[in-house]
């Protein structure tokens, strides 16, 4: 929703900038437009960077869960093999 509002603001500033060029309101609108476009560009850059890093983090977390499951399986198998390999110490009297 925030991005839609920001793009709408850029559109409105673009229209105001057009009127500025027609009627000569001065440099004010050009400075405002430049500032908004710079902020919008930085915001998009930041959003893209954060999304990319979140994707990497998500992949690492999934991989971590897979590896934890494999370790649990291997531990279970190792424990079963130990139990089978150890002879019973039951003595019959």
Biopython code that builds the backbone (N, CA, C, O; Angstrom):
import numpy as np
from Bio.PDB.StructureBuilder import StructureBuilder

atoms = [
    (1, "UNK", "N", (0.819, -1.189, 0.000)),
    (1, "UNK", "CA", (0.000, 0.000, 0.000)),
    (1, "UNK", "C", (0.870, 1.263, 0.000)),
    (1, "UNK", "O", (0.564, 2.250, -0.669)),
    (2, "UNK", "N", (1.954, 1.202, 0.766)),
    (2, "UNK", "CA", (2.854, 2.353, 0.835)),
    (2, "UNK", "C", (3.450, 2.662, -0.531)),
    (2, "UNK", "O", (3.573, 3.825, -0.917)),
    (3, "UNK", "N", (3.822, 1.601, -1.266)),
    (3, "UNK", "CA", (4.433, 1.822, -2.584)),
    (3, "UNK", "C", (3.436, 2.443, -3.550)),
    (3, "UNK", "O", (3.808, 3.272, -4.381)),
    (4, "UNK", "N", (2.171, 2.048, -3.445)),
    (4, "UNK", "CA", (1.150, 2.619, -4.320)),
    (4, "UNK", "C", (1.005, 4.113, -4.038)),
    (4, "UNK", "O", (0.908, 4.925, -4.959)),
    (5, "UNK", "N", (0.991, 4.462, -2.748)),
    (5, "UNK", "CA", (0.879, 5.872, -2.386)),
    (5, "UNK", "C", (2.090, 6.668, -2.860)),
    (5, "UNK", "O", (1.953, 7.802, -3.318)),
    (6, "UNK", "N", (3.263, 6.075, -2.750)),
    (6, "UNK", "CA", (4.468, 6.778, -3.197)),
    (6, "UNK", "C", (4.443, 6.990, -4.708)),
    (6, "UNK", "O", (4.784, 8.069, -5.195)),
    (7, "UNK", "N", (4.040, 5.962, -5.446)),
    (7, "UNK", "CA", (3.968, 6.106, -6.908)),
    (7, "UNK", "C", (2.898, 7.122, -7.300)),
    (7, "UNK", "O", (3.072, 7.875, -8.258)),
    (8, "UNK", "N", (1.794, 7.141, -6.558)),
    (8, "UNK", "CA", (0.761, 8.140, -6.812)),
    (8, "UNK", "C", (1.305, 9.549, -6.580)),
    (8, "UNK", "O", (1.031, 10.466, -7.354)),
    (9, "UNK", "N", (2.081, 9.708, -5.504)),
    (9, "UNK", "CA", (2.686, 11.011, -5.209)),
    (9, "UNK", "C", (3.629, 11.431, -6.321)),
    (9, "UNK", "O", (3.670, 12.604, -6.691)),
    (10, "UNK", "N", (4.386, 10.482, -6.858)),
    (10, "UNK", "CA", (5.288, 10.806, -7.970)),
    (10, "UNK", "C", (4.474, 11.236, -9.189)),
    (10, "UNK", "O", (4.851, 12.171, -9.896)),
    (11, "UNK", "N", (3.370, 10.557, -9.427)),
    (11, "UNK", "CA", (2.517, 10.931, -10.555)),
    (11, "UNK", "C", (1.948, 12.330, -10.398)),
    (11, "UNK", "O", (1.941, 13.122, -11.340)),
    (12, "UNK", "N", (1.469, 12.625, -9.188)),
    (12, "UNK", "CA", (0.937, 13.972, -8.926)),
    (12, "UNK", "C", (2.029, 15.015, -9.090)),
    (12, "UNK", "O", (1.807, 16.074, -9.678)),
    (13, "UNK", "N", (3.215, 14.708, -8.563)),
    (13, "UNK", "CA", (4.327, 15.663, -8.713)),
    (13, "UNK", "C", (4.719, 15.823, -10.173)),
    (13, "UNK", "O", (5.136, 16.903, -10.591)),
    (14, "UNK", "N", (4.589, 14.762, -10.946)),
    (14, "UNK", "CA", (4.873, 14.861, -12.377)),
    (14, "UNK", "C", (3.899, 15.794, -13.068)),
    (14, "UNK", "O", (4.289, 16.600, -13.913)),
    (15, "UNK", "N", (2.621, 15.683, -12.703)),
    (15, "UNK", "CA", (1.614, 16.578, -13.277)),
    (15, "UNK", "C", (1.890, 18.020, -12.853)),
    (15, "UNK", "O", (1.811, 18.940, -13.668)),
    (16, "UNK", "N", (2.215, 18.210, -11.571)),
    (16, "UNK", "CA", (2.538, 19.552, -11.092)),
    (16, "UNK", "C", (3.782, 20.104, -11.784)),
    (16, "UNK", "O", (3.866, 21.295, -12.084)),
    (17, "UNK", "N", (4.753, 19.208, -12.033)),
    (17, "UNK", "CA", (5.952, 19.631, -12.750)),
    (17, "UNK", "C", (5.637, 20.062, -14.172)),
    (17, "UNK", "O", (6.241, 20.995, -14.700)),
    (18, "UNK", "N", (4.674, 19.364, -14.790)),
    (18, "UNK", "CA", (4.251, 19.737, -16.136)),
    (18, "UNK", "C", (3.625, 21.133, -16.130)),
    (18, "UNK", "O", (3.929, 21.970, -16.980)),
    (19, "UNK", "N", (2.743, 21.364, -15.149)),
    (19, "UNK", "CA", (2.145, 22.699, -15.030)),
    (19, "UNK", "C", (3.207, 23.752, -14.715)),
    (19, "UNK", "O", (3.123, 24.901, -15.150)),
    (20, "UNK", "N", (4.207, 23.325, -13.946)),
    (20, "UNK", "CA", (5.306, 24.246, -13.625)),
    (20, "UNK", "C", (6.010, 24.693, -14.895)),
    (20, "UNK", "O", (6.354, 25.865, -15.048)),
    (21, "UNK", "N", (6.220, 23.744, -15.809)),
    (21, "UNK", "CA", (6.912, 24.107, -17.049)),
    (21, "UNK", "C", (6.026, 24.976, -17.941)),
    (21, "UNK", "O", (6.532, 25.814, -18.688)),
    (22, "UNK", "N", (4.708, 24.781, -17.868)),
    (22, "UNK", "CA", (3.801, 25.593, -18.687)),
    (22, "UNK", "C", (3.653, 27.014, -18.142)),
    (22, "UNK", "O", (3.705, 27.991, -18.889)),
    (23, "UNK", "N", (3.470, 27.107, -16.835)),
    (23, "UNK", "CA", (3.129, 28.398, -16.252)),
    (23, "UNK", "C", (4.278, 29.068, -15.505)),
    (23, "UNK", "O", (4.128, 30.190, -15.020)),
    (24, "UNK", "N", (5.406, 28.404, -15.409)),
    (24, "UNK", "CA", (6.589, 29.014, -14.807)),
    (24, "UNK", "C", (6.432, 29.309, -13.322)),
    (24, "UNK", "O", (6.636, 30.443, -12.889)),
    (25, "UNK", "N", (6.070, 28.287, -12.533)),
    (25, "UNK", "CA", (5.931, 28.478, -11.087)),
    (25, "UNK", "C", (7.281, 28.607, -10.392)),
    (25, "UNK", "O", (7.336, 28.968, -9.216)),
    (26, "UNK", "N", (8.340, 28.325, -11.079)),
    (26, "UNK", "CA", (9.657, 28.427, -10.468)),
    (26, "UNK", "C", (10.303, 27.064, -10.297)),
    (26, "UNK", "O", (9.798, 26.048, -10.775)),
    (27, "UNK", "N", (11.425, 27.069, -9.606)),
    (27, "UNK", "CA", (12.224, 25.857, -9.428)),
    (27, "UNK", "C", (11.708, 24.955, -8.313)),
    (27, "UNK", "O", (12.209, 23.844, -8.140)),
    (28, "UNK", "N", (10.728, 25.409, -7.564)),
    (28, "UNK", "CA", (10.264, 24.662, -6.404)),
    (28, "UNK", "C", (9.787, 23.263, -6.774)),
    (28, "UNK", "O", (10.177, 22.284, -6.137)),
    (29, "UNK", "N", (8.949, 23.165, -7.796)),
    (29, "UNK", "CA", (8.409, 21.859, -8.177)),
    (29, "UNK", "C", (9.507, 20.914, -8.681)),
    (29, "UNK", "O", (9.456, 19.711, -8.428)),
    (30, "UNK", "N", (10.477, 21.451, -9.378)),
    (30, "UNK", "CA", (11.574, 20.606, -9.865)),
    (30, "UNK", "C", (12.374, 20.036, -8.699)),
    (30, "UNK", "O", (12.782, 18.874, -8.723)),
    (31, "UNK", "N", (12.592, 20.854, -7.690)),
    (31, "UNK", "CA", (13.334, 20.365, -6.515)),
    (31, "UNK", "C", (12.523, 19.313, -5.762)),
    (31, "UNK", "O", (13.071, 18.303, -5.321)),
    (32, "UNK", "N", (11.224, 19.548, -5.615)),
    (32, "UNK", "CA", (10.372, 18.572, -4.924)),
    (32, "UNK", "C", (10.337, 17.262, -5.699)),
    (32, "UNK", "O", (10.471, 16.188, -5.113)),
    (33, "UNK", "N", (10.157, 17.346, -7.017)),
    (33, "UNK", "CA", (10.141, 16.134, -7.849)),
    (33, "UNK", "C", (11.454, 15.369, -7.741)),
    (33, "UNK", "O", (11.455, 14.145, -7.616)),
    (34, "UNK", "N", (12.550, 16.076, -7.789)),
    (34, "UNK", "CA", (13.856, 15.417, -7.693)),
    (34, "UNK", "C", (13.998, 14.706, -6.353)),
    (34, "UNK", "O", (14.454, 13.564, -6.298)),
    (35, "UNK", "N", (13.613, 15.374, -5.281)),
    (35, "UNK", "CA", (13.704, 14.760, -3.951)),
    (35, "UNK", "C", (12.839, 13.520, -3.829)),
    (35, "UNK", "O", (13.278, 12.502, -3.293)),
    (36, "UNK", "N", (11.610, 13.599, -4.325)),
    (36, "UNK", "CA", (10.711, 12.440, -4.246)),
    (36, "UNK", "C", (11.252, 11.285, -5.081)),
    (36, "UNK", "O", (11.214, 10.135, -4.643)),
    (37, "UNK", "N", (11.750, 11.576, -6.269)),
    (37, "UNK", "CA", (12.287, 10.498, -7.107)),
    (37, "UNK", "C", (13.519, 9.853, -6.479)),
    (37, "UNK", "O", (13.701, 8.639, -6.575)),
    (38, "UNK", "N", (14.358, 10.648, -5.843)),
    (38, "UNK", "CA", (15.532, 10.088, -5.170)),
    (38, "UNK", "C", (15.096, 9.194, -4.020)),
    (38, "UNK", "O", (15.616, 8.090, -3.858)),
    (39, "UNK", "N", (14.138, 9.667, -3.216)),
    (39, "UNK", "CA", (13.649, 8.853, -2.094)),
    (39, "UNK", "C", (12.975, 7.570, -2.584)),
    (39, "UNK", "O", (13.152, 6.502, -1.997)),
    (40, "UNK", "N", (12.208, 7.687, -3.656)),
    (40, "UNK", "CA", (11.553, 6.504, -4.215)),
    (40, "UNK", "C", (12.589, 5.502, -4.724)),
    (40, "UNK", "O", (12.458, 4.300, -4.496)),
    (41, "UNK", "N", (13.603, 5.991, -5.405)),
    (41, "UNK", "CA", (14.662, 5.105, -5.908)),
    (41, "UNK", "C", (15.388, 4.406, -4.760)),
    (41, "UNK", "O", (15.648, 3.204, -4.817)),
    (42, "UNK", "N", (15.709, 5.173, -3.718)),
    (42, "UNK", "CA", (16.372, 4.564, -2.561)),
    (42, "UNK", "C", (15.470, 3.544, -1.881)),
    (42, "UNK", "O", (15.933, 2.491, -1.444)),
    (43, "UNK", "N", (14.183, 3.859, -1.792)),
    (43, "UNK", "CA", (13.233, 2.926, -1.191)),
    (43, "UNK", "C", (13.135, 1.628, -1.974)),
    (43, "UNK", "O", (13.123, 0.545, -1.389)),
    (44, "UNK", "N", (13.064, 1.735, -3.289)),
    (44, "UNK", "CA", (13.011, 0.524, -4.125)),
    (44, "UNK", "C", (14.289, -0.285, -4.019)),
    (44, "UNK", "O", (14.249, -1.515, -3.979)),
    (45, "UNK", "N", (15.424, 0.401, -3.974)),
    (45, "UNK", "CA", (16.700, -0.287, -3.819)),
    (45, "UNK", "C", (16.753, -1.030, -2.487)),
    (45, "UNK", "O", (17.166, -2.189, -2.428)),
    (46, "UNK", "N", (16.338, -0.361, -1.433)),
    (46, "UNK", "CA", (16.328, -0.979, -0.106)),
    (46, "UNK", "C", (15.377, -2.167, -0.055)),
    (46, "UNK", "O", (15.710, -3.215, 0.498)),
    (47, "UNK", "N", (14.192, -1.999, -0.636)),
    (47, "UNK", "CA", (13.203, -3.089, -0.652)),
    (47, "UNK", "C", (13.744, -4.301, -1.404)),
    (47, "UNK", "O", (13.602, -5.434, -0.944)),
    (48, "UNK", "N", (14.357, -4.065, -2.548)),
    (48, "UNK", "CA", (14.927, -5.165, -3.339)),
    (48, "UNK", "C", (16.031, -5.870, -2.557)),
    (48, "UNK", "O", (16.092, -7.099, -2.543)),
    (49, "UNK", "N", (16.889, -5.111, -1.917)),
    (49, "UNK", "CA", (17.993, -5.687, -1.141)),
    (49, "UNK", "C", (17.462, -6.525, 0.026)),
    (49, "UNK", "O", (17.957, -7.621, 0.289)),
    (50, "UNK", "N", (16.450, -5.998, 0.721)),
    (50, "UNK", "CA", (15.883, -6.723, 1.864)),
    (50, "UNK", "C", (15.208, -8.009, 1.387)),
    (50, "UNK", "O", (15.384, -9.061, 2.001)),
    (51, "UNK", "N", (14.438, -7.937, 0.298)),
    (51, "UNK", "CA", (13.772, -9.133, -0.232)),
    (51, "UNK", "C", (14.801, -10.198, -0.621)),
    (51, "UNK", "O", (14.599, -11.386, -0.368)),
    (52, "UNK", "N", (15.894, -9.769, -1.232)),
    (52, "UNK", "CA", (16.939, -10.713, -1.639)),
    (52, "UNK", "C", (17.546, -11.389, -0.415)),
    (52, "UNK", "O", (17.736, -12.605, -0.403)),
    (53, "UNK", "N", (17.848, -10.601, 0.614)),
    (53, "UNK", "CA", (18.441, -11.174, 1.823)),
    (53, "UNK", "C", (17.460, -12.073, 2.564)),
    (53, "UNK", "O", (17.866, -13.090, 3.126)),
    (54, "UNK", "N", (16.183, -11.719, 2.575)),
    (54, "UNK", "CA", (15.182, -12.572, 3.212)),
    (54, "UNK", "C", (15.071, -13.908, 2.474)),
    (54, "UNK", "O", (14.892, -14.956, 3.094)),
    (55, "UNK", "N", (15.177, -13.856, 1.148)),
    (55, "UNK", "CA", (15.136, -15.094, 0.368)),
    (55, "UNK", "C", (16.307, -16.000, 0.707)),
    (55, "UNK", "O", (16.145, -17.213, 0.847)),
    (56, "UNK", "N", (17.486, -15.407, 0.837)),
    (56, "UNK", "CA", (18.665, -16.197, 1.206)),
    (56, "UNK", "C", (18.488, -16.801, 2.594)),
    (56, "UNK", "O", (18.795, -17.973, 2.810)),
    (57, "UNK", "N", (17.991, -15.995, 3.534)),
    (57, "UNK", "CA", (17.797, -16.468, 4.900)),
    (57, "UNK", "C", (16.782, -17.604, 4.931)),
    (57, "UNK", "O", (16.969, -18.595, 5.637)),
    (58, "UNK", "N", (15.706, -17.455, 4.160)),
    (58, "UNK", "CA", (14.684, -18.497, 4.110)),
    (58, "UNK", "C", (15.247, -19.801, 3.564)),
    (58, "UNK", "O", (14.959, -20.875, 4.093)),
    (59, "UNK", "N", (16.046, -19.711, 2.510)),
    (59, "UNK", "CA", (16.669, -20.915, 1.944)),
    (59, "UNK", "C", (17.600, -21.575, 2.952)),
    (59, "UNK", "O", (17.619, -22.800, 3.072)),
    (60, "UNK", "N", (18.377, -20.764, 3.680)),
    (60, "UNK", "CA", (19.288, -21.316, 4.686)),
    (60, "UNK", "C", (18.523, -22.004, 5.810)),
    (60, "UNK", "O", (18.947, -23.049, 6.304)),
    (61, "UNK", "N", (17.400, -21.425, 6.213)),
    (61, "UNK", "CA", (16.605, -22.036, 7.276)),
    (61, "UNK", "C", (16.012, -23.368, 6.818)),
    (61, "UNK", "O", (15.993, -24.334, 7.581)),
    (62, "UNK", "N", (15.529, -23.420, 5.577)),
    (62, "UNK", "CA", (15.006, -24.679, 5.041)),
    (62, "UNK", "C", (16.102, -25.738, 4.984)),
    (62, "UNK", "O", (15.885, -26.892, 5.354)),
    (63, "UNK", "N", (17.266, -25.338, 4.522)),
    (63, "UNK", "CA", (18.393, -26.275, 4.432)),
    (63, "UNK", "C", (18.788, -26.768, 5.823)),
    (63, "UNK", "O", (19.117, -27.941, 6.002)),
    (64, "UNK", "N", (18.754, -25.864, 6.808)),
    (64, "UNK", "CA", (19.081, -26.224, 8.185)),
    (64, "UNK", "C", (18.104, -27.276, 8.709)),
    (64, "UNK", "O", (18.516, -28.235, 9.361)),
    (65, "UNK", "N", (16.816, -27.099, 8.429)),
    (65, "UNK", "CA", (15.826, -28.085, 8.872)),
    (65, "UNK", "C", (16.062, -29.439, 8.224)),
    (65, "UNK", "O", (15.958, -30.475, 8.881)),
    (66, "UNK", "N", (16.381, -29.430, 6.930)),
    (66, "UNK", "CA", (16.679, -30.685, 6.236)),
    (66, "UNK", "C", (17.871, -31.390, 6.877)),
    (66, "UNK", "O", (17.836, -32.599, 7.109)),
    (67, "UNK", "N", (18.920, -30.630, 7.161)),
    (67, "UNK", "CA", (20.117, -31.226, 7.754)),
    (67, "UNK", "C", (19.843, -31.743, 9.161)),
    (67, "UNK", "O", (20.369, -32.787, 9.548)),
    (68, "UNK", "N", (19.026, -31.026, 9.931)),
    (68, "UNK", "CA", (18.670, -31.500, 11.278)),
    (68, "UNK", "C", (17.920, -32.821, 11.204)),
    (68, "UNK", "O", (18.167, -33.719, 12.010)),
    (69, "UNK", "N", (17.009, -32.950, 10.248)),
    (69, "UNK", "CA", (16.276, -34.212, 10.081)),
    (69, "UNK", "C", (17.225, -35.349, 9.713)),
    (69, "UNK", "O", (17.102, -36.462, 10.224)),
    (70, "UNK", "N", (18.176, -35.057, 8.817)),
    (70, "UNK", "CA", (19.139, -36.102, 8.430)),
    (70, "UNK", "C", (20.001, -36.524, 9.608)),
    (70, "UNK", "O", (20.286, -37.711, 9.771)),
    (71, "UNK", "N", (20.421, -35.566, 10.433)),
    (71, "UNK", "CA", (21.232, -35.887, 11.610)),
    (71, "UNK", "C", (20.434, -36.754, 12.581)),
    (71, "UNK", "O", (20.963, -37.720, 13.132)),
    (72, "UNK", "N", (19.166, -36.413, 12.789)),
    (72, "UNK", "CA", (18.318, -37.225, 13.677)),
    (72, "UNK", "C", (18.194, -38.656, 13.162)),
    (72, "UNK", "O", (18.278, -39.610, 13.935)),
    (73, "UNK", "N", (17.993, -38.800, 11.855)),
    (73, "UNK", "CA", (17.891, -40.136, 11.261)),
    (73, "UNK", "C", (19.181, -40.924, 11.459)),
    (73, "UNK", "O", (19.153, -42.094, 11.841)),
    (74, "UNK", "N", (20.313, -40.270, 11.195)),
    (74, "UNK", "CA", (21.592, -40.950, 11.339)),
    (74, "UNK", "C", (21.859, -41.338, 12.793)),
    (74, "UNK", "O", (22.400, -42.411, 13.061)),
    (75, "UNK", "N", (21.481, -40.471, 13.730)),
    (75, "UNK", "CA", (21.649, -40.804, 15.157)),
    (75, "UNK", "C", (20.779, -41.991, 15.532)),
    (75, "UNK", "O", (21.225, -42.882, 16.255)),
    (76, "UNK", "N", (19.548, -42.012, 15.050)),
    (76, "UNK", "CA", (18.657, -43.142, 15.323)),
    (76, "UNK", "C", (19.230, -44.442, 14.757)),
    (76, "UNK", "O", (19.218, -45.477, 15.424)),
    (77, "UNK", "N", (19.728, -44.377, 13.531)),
    (77, "UNK", "CA", (20.320, -45.570, 12.921)),
    (77, "UNK", "C", (21.547, -46.034, 13.699)),
    (77, "UNK", "O", (21.731, -47.232, 13.918)),
    (78, "UNK", "N", (22.380, -45.094, 14.112)),
    (78, "UNK", "CA", (23.588, -45.449, 14.867)),
    (78, "UNK", "C", (23.204, -46.081, 16.203)),
    (78, "UNK", "O", (23.829, -47.057, 16.618)),
    (79, "UNK", "N", (22.200, -45.551, 16.879)),
    (79, "UNK", "CA", (21.757, -46.134, 18.146)),
    (79, "UNK", "C", (21.194, -47.533, 17.953)),
    (79, "UNK", "O", (21.447, -48.423, 18.764)),
    (80, "UNK", "N", (20.435, -47.730, 16.886)),
    (80, "UNK", "CA", (19.894, -49.069, 16.597)),
    (80, "UNK", "C", (21.011, -50.062, 16.309)),
    (80, "UNK", "O", (20.956, -51.208, 16.754)),
    (81, "UNK", "N", (22.016, -49.629, 15.571)),
    (81, "UNK", "CA", (23.129, -50.527, 15.260)),
    (81, "UNK", "C", (23.929, -50.855, 16.513)),
    (81, "UNK", "O", (24.414, -51.978, 16.655)),
    (82, "UNK", "N", (24.073, -49.901, 17.418)),
    (82, "UNK", "CA", (24.789, -50.168, 18.669)),
    (82, "UNK", "C", (24.040, -51.198, 19.495)),
    (82, "UNK", "O", (24.638, -52.118, 20.052)),
    (83, "UNK", "N", (22.714, -51.034, 19.569)),
    (83, "UNK", "CA", (21.912, -51.984, 20.355)),
    (83, "UNK", "C", (21.997, -53.393, 19.769)),
    (83, "UNK", "O", (22.071, -54.377, 20.505)),
    (84, "UNK", "N", (21.985, -53.478, 18.461)),
    (84, "UNK", "CA", (22.058, -54.791, 17.818)),
    (84, "UNK", "C", (23.445, -55.411, 17.982)),
    (84, "UNK", "O", (23.569, -56.631, 18.088)),
    (85, "UNK", "N", (24.482, -54.582, 18.003)),
    (85, "UNK", "CA", (25.853, -55.085, 18.081)),
    (85, "UNK", "C", (26.217, -55.500, 19.491)),
    (85, "UNK", "O", (27.050, -56.390, 19.666)),
    (86, "UNK", "N", (25.623, -54.885, 20.506)),
    (86, "UNK", "CA", (25.984, -55.214, 21.884)),
    (86, "UNK", "C", (25.264, -56.494, 22.311)),
    (86, "UNK", "O", (24.048, -56.615, 22.167)),
    (87, "UNK", "N", (26.043, -57.451, 22.842)),
    (87, "UNK", "CA", (25.403, -58.687, 23.289)),
    (87, "UNK", "C", (24.647, -58.459, 24.592)),
    (87, "UNK", "O", (24.980, -57.580, 25.388)),
    (88, "UNK", "N", (23.634, -59.268, 24.777)),
    (88, "UNK", "CA", (22.842, -59.161, 26.013)),
    (88, "UNK", "C", (23.648, -59.717, 27.164)),
    (88, "UNK", "O", (24.392, -60.682, 26.991)),
    (89, "UNK", "N", (23.515, -59.132, 28.321)),
    (89, "UNK", "CA", (24.239, -59.566, 29.506)),
    (89, "UNK", "C", (23.327, -60.356, 30.450)),
    (89, "UNK", "O", (23.520, -60.348, 31.665)),
    (90, "UNK", "N", (22.351, -61.025, 29.885)),
    (90, "UNK", "CA", (21.468, -61.825, 30.722)),
    (90, "UNK", "C", (22.146, -63.165, 31.024)),
    (90, "UNK", "O", (22.523, -63.906, 30.116)),
    (91, "UNK", "N", (22.285, -63.445, 32.262)),
    (91, "UNK", "CA", (22.889, -64.729, 32.630)),
    (91, "UNK", "C", (21.800, -65.652, 33.154)),
    (91, "UNK", "O", (20.941, -65.244, 33.935)),
    (92, "UNK", "N", (21.849, -66.848, 32.730)),
    (92, "UNK", "CA", (20.841, -67.813, 33.198)),
    (92, "UNK", "C", (21.400, -68.583, 34.370)),
    (92, "UNK", "O", (22.494, -69.141, 34.297)),
    (93, "UNK", "N", (20.658, -68.610, 35.432)),
    (93, "UNK", "CA", (21.077, -69.328, 36.623)),
    (93, "UNK", "C", (20.294, -70.546, 36.842)),
    (93, "UNK", "O", (20.529, -71.265, 37.813)),
]
sb = StructureBuilder()
sb.init_structure("model")
sb.init_model(0)
sb.init_chain("A")
sb.init_seg("    ")
for serial, (resi, resn, name, xyz) in enumerate(atoms, 1):
    if name == "N":
        sb.init_residue(resn, " ", resi, " ")
    sb.init_atom(name, np.array(xyz, "f"), 0.0, 1.0, " ", f" {name:<3s}", serial, name[0])
structure = sb.get_structure()
